[in-house]
Amino acid sequence: MIFPHFNLLFLLGLALVGGTIGGRLFQRIHIPQVVGYIIIGIVIGESGLKFVNTDTIRILQPFNYFALGLIGFMIGGELKKEIFAKYGKQFLNILLFEGSAAFLLVSCLIGVLGGFLLGDWRLSWALGLLLGAIGSATAPAATTEVLREYRTRGPLTRTVLAIVAMDDALALLLFAIASSIATKIIGNADGGILKTILHPLYKIIGAIGIGVFAGFILSKIIRIYAEEERRLPFSIGAVLLVTGLSLALKVDMILAAMTLGAIVVNYNPRRSKEIFKMVEGFTPPIFVLFFVLIGAKLNLGQVTLPVLLLAGAYLIGGPLGKGIGSNLGARISGAPESVRKYIPLCLLSQAGVAIGLSILATHYFPGIIGNTIVIIVAIAVLILELIGPAFTKIAVTKAGEVGLNITEEDFIHKNKASDVMDTDFPFIHKDMALPEILKIFSDSTHLYYPVIDEEKKLVGVITVDNIKNTFMEESLSQLLLAYDLIEPAIATTTPETPLDQVKELLNMHNLEYLCVVDKKNKVVGFIERRDLDRLISTKLIELQKQADSLDESR
């Protein structure tokens, strides 16, 4: 079937709208929405309807780079010096064990199996070493998107963020070692070994240098400018500059952006909270497009049986090696039980770094080695990017960390009036005498009281200020009834009203209270602003304590 050539704006809209719908559909069946983004990409891309072809993907490549830069920046924002001072040894142990174990297991499996399938043991072991290095990489994008989506917090979340942040550097170092050995094995060590070793080191050191330099500049800028409308452009601009400069100098852009975020969060911790919050609000459409394009560029066309078998070995060896290594590293470093048990499930995803290293392999080893690596990695990325987020969700759910990282805005957004209203409050009837009203006031801590009629319908509200004013007319005070003291209820709400609308009503009318009424105007609850604020603060503190308590599980 031949489809007409669509313009770029249409394709951008298709990717964003289709990806968002796909993500929402998958989210409704309790599968992370990032899987839906990728599936939609497959449907409209090279392996599906071909709405998005290779040329379009190449044109949109800057969006992928931008997304990777934002992902690196947000991860860097989690790398606070106090956390590394406390948990740095633990992170390093887990990182080294999981990366090395994946490297060794994939190398051995591919080397042995490839020897039988390809009939060339030198070629198969060179292939195994290179794929082993690539297999040690973990994609931060899909993993961190799941953690963000499910608002996770705790030792597992903290460890996963640190591991995926540092994983790029380890994968590059292992690739340097594997490349030099593979070059010797296949007999092409014609002075290229030094270059093969130094090039990844240059990418790492150069990336860190760019990130540090840009981080200090951005930190100074956000100290000078307090306006949100200026801080956000500066922050996004810094990410773009770092990403673009990294591409120009051919250093690792994720590592550079991650370093940028780490410098900002540690050099200016107070103001950086606002920066990362603003950037996070900017990222959703960029991330949707990023994952849709990942799915769109996967071409499942020509795959032979030997390549499928080698891909199977890669898919088994990588996750198994990471699982064994991360568990061992966590045990040796004394990590909490939730980290030991569930971190293997959080390190499955592969994408940007793995694909980048596979492309690099085609430059260093053109021909059968390079082509085979690209196909195997493409197959693995497709499968691991689909199952990785699901396993990450399972892990953080079982670890009890889901929903512990909510903000005040999150709490307000997910609740309604019935979740926060006070249903155990004293009624004041409209014909109640002042002494009885004062008795209620003395027995209660409320500052505002709904006044009802015989059918419990709302008549008005009595406030502490109303009572104070009555004592200025002592001669009349004994003759007053509740009906004489009420003020009209300026606004009311219903139990089903979303909490963000409740807050909006309070702010719009400058009120300190709201009566909650049913369809017949009967009072069923009462909300005081001070109690609502106290409830939200208490809930956030409880979640923080719950997350902190997970560290005590050994």
C-alpha positions in Angstrom: 0.0 0.0 0.0 1.4 3.4 -1.0 0.6 6.4 1.1 1.0 10.0 0.1 4.0 12.0 1.3 3.0 13.8 4.5 4.6 17.0 5.6 6.7 17.2 8.7 4.2 19.1 10.8 1.6 16.5 10.1 4.0 13.7 11.1 4.9 15.5 14.3 1.3 15.8 15.2 0.6 12.2 14.3 3.5 11.0 16.4 2.5 13.2 19.4 -1.2 12.5 19.3 -0.9 8.9 18.4 1.8 8.3 21.0 -0.2 10.0 23.7 -3.3 8.0 22.9 -1.3 4.8 22.8 0.4 5.6 26.1 -2.9 6.3 27.7 -4.5 3.1 26.4 -1.6 1.0 27.8 -1.7 2.9 31.1 -5.4 1.9 31.4 -4.4 -1.7 31.3 -1.7 -1.1 33.9 1.3 -1.2 31.4 3.7 1.8 31.5 2.7 4.3 28.9 6.2 4.4 27.4 5.4 0.9 25.9 2.4 2.5 24.2 4.6 5.2 22.7 7.0 2.6 21.2 4.1 0.4 19.8 2.6 3.4 18.1 6.0 4.2 16.6 6.3 0.6 15.3 2.8 0.9 13.7 3.5 4.1 11.9 7.2 3.5 11.2 9.5 1.3 9.2 8.0 -2.0 10.3 4.4 -0.9 10.0 2.5 1.6 7.8 5.7 3.5 6.9 4.0 6.9 7.5 7.4 7.8 9.1 10.2 6.7 6.8 14.0 6.7 7.2 14.3 10.2 5.8 11.8 11.6 8.2 13.5 9.9 11.1 16.8 11.4 10.0 15.2 14.9 9.8 13.7 14.5 13.3 17.0 13.2 14.8 17.6 16.6 16.6 14.4 15.9 18.7 16.0 12.6 19.8 19.2 14.3 20.8 17.2 17.0 22.6 15.2 14.4 24.5 18.4 12.5 25.5 19.8 15.8 26.7 16.8 16.5 28.8 16.8 12.9 30.2 20.5 13.3 31.1 19.8 16.7 32.7 16.9 15.4 34.9 19.0 12.3 36.0 21.9 14.6 36.9 19.4 16.5 39.1 19.0 13.4 41.2 22.8 13.1 41.9 23.0 15.1 45.0 26.4 15.1 46.8 24.9 14.2 50.2 23.4 11.1 48.6 26.7 10.1 47.0 28.5 10.8 50.3 26.2 8.4 52.0 25.6 5.8 49.3 28.4 6.3 46.8 30.3 3.0 47.7 27.0 1.1 47.4 26.3 2.6 44.0 29.8 1.9 42.7 29.8 -1.7 43.8 26.5 -2.4 42.2 27.5 -0.6 39.0 30.8 -2.5 38.6 29.3 -5.9 39.4 26.3 -5.6 37.1 28.2 -4.1 34.2 31.1 -6.6 34.4 28.8 -9.6 34.9 26.7 -8.7 31.8 29.9 -8.1 29.8 31.4 -11.5 30.7 28.2 -13.6 30.3 27.2 -12.1 26.9 30.8 -12.4 25.6 31.0 -16.0 26.6 27.5 -17.0 25.3 28.0 -15.2 21.9 31.6 -16.4 21.6 30.7 -20.1 22.1 27.4 -20.1 20.2 28.8 -18.0 17.4 31.6 -20.4 16.9 29.2 -23.2 16.1 26.8 -21.1 14.0 29.2 -19.0 12.0 32.1 -21.5 11.8 34.7 -18.9 12.6 35.9 -18.8 16.2 38.0 -15.7 15.9 35.1 -13.8 14.4 32.6 -15.1 16.9 34.8 -14.1 19.9 35.4 -10.7 18.5 31.6 -10.4 18.0 31.0 -11.7 21.6 33.4 -9.2 23.2 31.8 -6.2 21.4 28.3 -7.3 22.1 29.3 -8.0 25.7 30.4 -4.4 26.1 27.2 -3.1 24.5 25.1 -5.5 26.6 26.4 -3.8 29.8 24.6 -0.6 28.8 21.3 0.4 30.4 19.0 3.0 28.8 18.0 5.7 31.3 15.1 7.0 29.3 12.5 4.3 29.6 13.5 3.5 33.2 13.4 7.0 34.5 10.1 7.7 32.6 8.5 4.8 34.6 9.9 6.1 37.9 8.5 9.6 37.0 5.1 8.2 35.9 4.6 6.2 39.1 6.0 8.9 41.4 8.5 6.5 43.1 10.8 7.3 46.0 13.0 5.1 48.2 16.3 3.2 48.2 15.5 1.2 45.0 14.5 4.4 43.0 17.6 6.2 44.3 19.9 3.3 43.4 18.4 2.8 39.9 18.7 6.5 39.1 22.4 6.5 40.1 23.2 3.3 38.2 21.6 4.3 34.9 23.3 7.7 35.3 26.8 6.2 35.5 26.2 3.3 33.2 27.1 5.2 30.1 30.6 5.8 31.2 31.1 2.1 32.2 29.8 0.9 28.9 32.1 3.2 27.0 35.1 1.9 29.0 34.2 -1.7 28.4 33.7 -1.0 24.7 37.2 0.5 24.6 38.6 -2.7 26.1 36.5 -5.0 23.9 37.4 -3.1 20.8 41.2 -3.3 21.4 41.0 -7.1 22.1 38.7 -7.7 19.2 41.1 -5.8 16.9 43.9 -8.1 17.9 41.8 -11.3 17.6 40.8 -10.6 14.0 44.3 -9.4 13.1 43.6 -5.7 12.3 45.9 -4.3 15.0 47.5 -1.9 12.5 48.1 1.0 14.9 44.4 1.4 15.6 44.5 0.0 19.2 45.6 3.3 20.8 42.9 5.2 19.0 40.3 2.6 20.0 41.3 3.0 23.6 41.7 6.8 23.7 38.6 7.6 21.8 36.0 6.5 24.5 38.2 8.1 27.2 38.1 11.3 25.2 34.3 11.0 25.0 33.9 10.6 28.7 36.4 13.2 29.9 35.2 15.7 27.2 31.6 15.2 28.2 32.3 15.8 31.9 34.3 18.9 31.0 31.5 20.4 28.9 28.9 19.6 31.6 31.0 21.1 34.4 31.7 24.3 32.5 28.0 24.8 31.4 26.8 23.8 34.9 28.7 26.6 36.7 27.5 29.2 34.2 23.9 28.1 34.4 24.1 28.1 38.2 25.4 31.7 38.2 22.6 32.8 35.8 19.8 31.3 37.9 21.1 33.2 40.9 20.9 36.5 39.0 17.5 36.0 37.4 14.5 35.2 39.7 11.8 35.4 37.0 10.4 32.0 35.9 10.0 33.2 32.3 13.7 33.8 32.2 15.0 30.8 34.1 13.2 28.2 32.0 14.6 29.5 28.6 18.1 29.7 30.2 17.8 26.1 31.4 16.5 24.7 28.2 19.0 26.7 26.2 21.8 25.3 28.4 20.7 21.7 27.7 20.5 22.5 24.0 24.0 24.1 24.0 25.5 21.2 25.9 23.9 18.6 23.7 24.9 20.5 20.5 28.4 21.1 21.6 28.8 17.4 22.6 27.6 16.3 19.1 30.0 18.8 17.5 33.0 17.6 19.6 31.8 13.9 19.4 31.6 13.3 23.1 28.9 11.6 25.1 26.0 14.0 25.2 24.0 12.1 27.9 26.9 12.2 30.2 27.5 15.9 29.4 23.9 16.8 30.1 23.9 14.6 33.3 27.0 16.5 34.5 25.2 19.8 33.8 22.3 18.7 36.0 24.5 17.4 38.8 26.5 20.7 38.9 23.3 22.8 39.0 21.6 20.7 41.8 24.7 20.7 44.0 26.1 24.2 43.3 22.7 25.9 43.8 20.5 23.4 45.7 17.7 25.7 46.7 16.9 27.4 43.4 17.6 24.3 41.4 14.4 22.7 42.7 12.4 25.3 40.8 14.5 24.8 37.7 14.0 21.0 37.6 10.3 21.4 38.3 9.9 23.8 35.4 12.0 21.6 33.0 10.0 18.6 34.0 6.8 20.4 33.1 8.3 21.2 29.7 9.4 17.6 28.8 6.3 15.4 28.2 5.8 16.2 24.5 9.5 15.8 23.8 9.6 12.4 25.5 6.5 11.2 23.7 8.1 12.1 20.4 11.4 10.5 21.4 9.9 7.1 22.2 7.6 7.1 19.2 10.6 7.7 16.9 12.5 4.8 18.7 9.7 2.5 17.6 9.4 4.0 14.2 13.0 3.4 13.2 13.0 -0.3 14.2 13.1 -2.3 10.9 12.2 -5.9 11.5 12.7 -6.8 7.8 15.6 -9.2 7.2 16.6 -11.4 10.1 18.3 -14.8 9.6 18.1 -17.8 11.9 21.7 -17.6 13.1 21.3 -13.9 13.9 18.0 -14.7 15.8 19.8 -17.3 17.9 22.7 -14.9 18.7 20.1 -12.2 19.5 18.5 -14.7 21.9 21.8 -15.4 23.6 22.3 -11.6 23.9 18.8 -11.2 25.4 19.5 -13.9 27.9 23.1 -13.0 28.8 22.6 -9.3 29.3 19.7 -9.3 31.7 20.9 -12.4 33.5 24.4 -11.0 33.9 23.0 -7.7 35.2 20.7 -9.5 37.5 23.4 -11.7 39.1 25.9 -8.9 39.2 23.6 -6.2 40.7 22.3 -8.6 43.3 25.9 -9.6 44.3 27.0 -6.0 44.4 24.0 -5.0 46.5 24.7 -7.8 49.0 28.4 -7.0 49.2 27.7 -3.3 49.8 25.0 -4.0 52.4 22.1 -2.4 50.4 18.6 -2.6 51.7 16.6 -5.8 50.9 14.4 -4.1 48.4 17.5 -3.1 46.4 18.9 -6.6 46.5 15.7 -8.3 45.5 14.3 -5.9 42.8 17.2 -4.0 41.2 17.8 -6.8 38.6 14.3 -6.0 37.2 15.1 -2.3 36.7 18.1 -2.7 34.5 16.7 -4.3 31.4 16.0 -1.4 29.0 18.4 -0.6 26.3 18.3 2.2 23.6 20.4 5.2 22.9 23.8 4.1 24.2 23.5 0.5 22.9 22.4 1.7 19.5 25.2 4.3 19.4 27.8 1.8 20.3 26.5 -0.6 17.7 26.8 2.1 15.1 30.3 2.8 16.3 31.1 -0.9 15.9 30.2 -0.6 12.2 32.8 2.1 11.8 35.5 0.1 13.6 34.6 -3.3 12.2 32.8 -2.9 8.8 31.4 -6.0 7.2 29.9 -9.0 8.9 30.8 -8.1 12.5 29.4 -4.5 12.3 26.2 -5.5 10.4 25.5 -8.5 12.7 25.9 -6.2 15.8 23.5 -3.6 14.4 20.8 -6.2 13.7 21.2 -8.0 17.1 21.1 -4.7 19.0 18.1 -3.5 17.1 16.2 -6.7 17.9 17.2 -6.5 21.5 16.3 -2.9 21.9 12.8 -3.5 20.5 12.2 -6.4 23.0 13.9 -4.8 26.0 12.3 -1.4 25.5 8.9 -3.1 25.5 9.4 -5.4 28.5 11.9 -3.2 30.5 9.4 -0.6 31.6 6.9 -3.3 32.7 9.5 -5.1 34.8 10.6 -1.7 36.3 7.0 -1.1 37.3 6.7 -4.5 38.9 10.0 -3.9 40.8 9.1 -0.5 42.3 5.6 -1.7 43.1 6.8 -4.8 45.0 9.4 -2.6 46.7 6.6 -0.4 48.0 8.0 2.8 46.5 5.1 3.8 44.2 3.4 7.0 45.0 5.9 8.1 47.6 7.3 11.0 45.6 4.2 13.1 45.2 4.1 16.9 45.5 1.4 19.1 46.9 0.2 19.6 43.3 0.0 15.8 42.7 -2.0 15.3 45.9 -4.4 18.0 45.0 -4.8 16.7 41.4 -5.6 13.1 42.4 -8.1 13.8 45.3 -11.5 15.3 45.6 -13.5 17.2 48.2 -14.9 14.0 49.8 -11.3 12.8 50.5 -10.4 15.8 52.6 -13.7 17.2 54.0 -14.5 17.0 57.7 -17.7 15.0 58.3 -17.5 15.0 62.1 -18.2 18.7 62.8 -20.8 20.3 65.0 -24.0 21.7 63.3 -25.5 24.9 64.4 -29.2 25.2 63.9 -30.6 28.5 62.8 -32.8 28.9 65.9 -30.0 28.0 68.4 -29.5 30.6 71.1 -26.2 32.4 71.6 -25.2 30.6 74.9 -25.6 27.2 73.1 -23.5 28.5 70.2 -20.8 29.7 72.6 -20.8 26.2 74.2 -20.1 24.6 70.8 -17.4 27.1 70.2 -15.7 26.3 73.5 -15.8 22.6 72.8 -14.5 22.8 69.3 -11.3 24.0 67.6 -13.1 25.1 64.4 -13.2 28.8 63.4 -16.2 28.5 61.0 -19.5 26.7 61.5 -22.3 25.8 59.0 -25.8 26.8 60.0 -28.6 24.5 58.9 -32.4 24.4 59.0 -34.6 21.5 60.1 -33.9 19.5 56.9 -30.1 20.0 57.3 -30.0 22.4 54.4 -27.4 25.1 54.4 -28.6 28.5 55.6 -25.3 30.3 56.1 -22.1 30.3 58.2 -21.1 31.6 61.6 -17.6 32.7 62.1 -15.5 33.6 65.2 -15.6 37.2 64.0 -19.4 37.2 64.1 -19.3 36.2 67.7 -16.7 38.8 68.7 -18.8 41.5 67.2 -21.9 40.5 69.2 -20.1 41.2 72.5 -19.9 44.8 71.5 -23.7 44.9 72.0 -24.0 43.1 75.4 -27.5 44.3 76.0 -28.8 42.4 73.0 -26.5 39.3 73.1 -28.8 37.2 75.2 -31.7 37.8 72.7 -29.7 36.8 69.6 -30.2 33.5 67.7 -27.9 31.8 65.2 -30.1 33.1 62.4 -29.1 36.7 63.5 -25.4 36.0 63.4 -25.0 34.1 60.1 -23.3 35.4 57.0 -24.1 34.0 53.6 -22.1 31.1 52.2 -20.4 32.8 49.3 -19.5 29.5 47.6 -20.2 25.8 48.2 -18.8 22.6 46.7 -19.9 19.0 46.3 -18.2 15.8 47.5 -17.3 14.9 44.0 -15.6 18.2 43.2 -11.9 17.7 42.3 -9.6 19.1 45.0 -7.9 21.4 42.5 -11.3 23.1 41.9 -11.8 23.3 45.7 -8.5 25.2 46.0 -9.5 27.4 43.1 -12.8 28.3 44.7 -11.0 29.1 48.0 -8.6 31.3 46.2 -11.1 32.9 43.8 -13.3 34.1 46.6 -10.5 34.6 49.2 -12.3 32.2 51.5 -11.0 30.3 54.5 -13.7 27.7 54.4 -16.2 25.8 52.1 -19.4 24.0 52.9 -19.7 20.6 51.2 -23.4 20.0 50.2 -25.2 17.3 48.2 -27.7 17.9 45.4 -30.4 18.9 47.8 -28.2 21.5 49.5 -27.9 19.4 52.6 -24.5 19.8 54.4 -22.5 16.6 54.3 -19.0 18.0 55.1 -16.9 21.1 55.8 -13.5 22.2 54.6 -11.3 24.8 56.4 -8.3 26.0 54.4 -6.0 25.7 57.4 -7.1 22.1 58.0 -6.7 21.3 54.3 -3.1 22.7 54.3 -2.3 20.8 57.4 -3.6 17.6 55.9 -1.6 18.0 52.8 1.6 18.8 54.7 1.0 15.8 57.0 0.4 13.5 54.1 3.7 14.6 52.3 5.6 14.1 55.6 4.1 10.7 56.0 5.2 9.7 52.5 8.7 11.0 53.2 8.9 9.0 56.4 7.6 5.9 54.6 10.3 6.3 51.9 13.0 6.8 54.6 11.8 3.8 56.5 12.5 1.6 53.4 16.3 2.3 54.0 16.0 0.5 57.3 15.0 -2.8 55.7 18.1 -4.9 55.6 
